[in-house]
Amino acid sequence: MKFKTNINCSGCVAKVTPFLNSTEGIQHWEVDTNIPEKVLTVQSAGITSEQVIATIQKAGFKIEAL
């Protein structure tokens, strides 16, 4: 799954890390902060895109599915 976010620096990544790491159903995730869309890629183990969106919003960031 891929999402456009406003996670734009290492500090932002550090802020969302505990949220994403503690969310059941996420096998692996990464954010490409080098591109304007700041794409979050999530490898799912049963989590839905809506659950990923809710998790990122809880961390205080904007997110939309690509």
Secondary structure as the mmCIF struct_conf table of DSSP 4:
data_model
#
loop_
_struct_conf.conf_type_id
_struct_conf.id
_struct_conf.beg_label_comp_id
_struct_conf.beg_label_asym_id
_struct_conf.beg_label_seq_id
_struct_conf.end_label_comp_id
_struct_conf.end_label_asym_id
_struct_conf.end_label_seq_id
STRN STRN1 LYS A 2 THR A 5
BEND BEND1 CYS A 9 CYS A 9
HELX_RH_AL_P HELX_RH_AL_P1 SER A 10 ASN A 21
TURN_TY1_P TURN_TY1_P1 SER A 22 SER A 22
BEND BEND2 THR A 23 THR A 23
TURN_TY1_P TURN_TY1_P2 GLU A 24 GLY A 25
STRN STRN2 ILE A 26 ASP A 32
TURN_TY1_P TURN_TY1_P3 THR A 33 ASN A 34
BEND BEND3 ILE A 35 ILE A 35
TURN_TY1_P TURN_TY1_P4 PRO A 36 GLU A 37
STRN STRN3 VAL A 39 SER A 44
BEND BEND4 ALA A 45 GLY A 46
HELX_RH_AL_P HELX_RH_AL_P2 SER A 49 LYS A 58
TURN_TY1_P TURN_TY1_P5 ALA A 59 GLY A 60
STRN STRN4 ILE A 63 ALA A 65
#
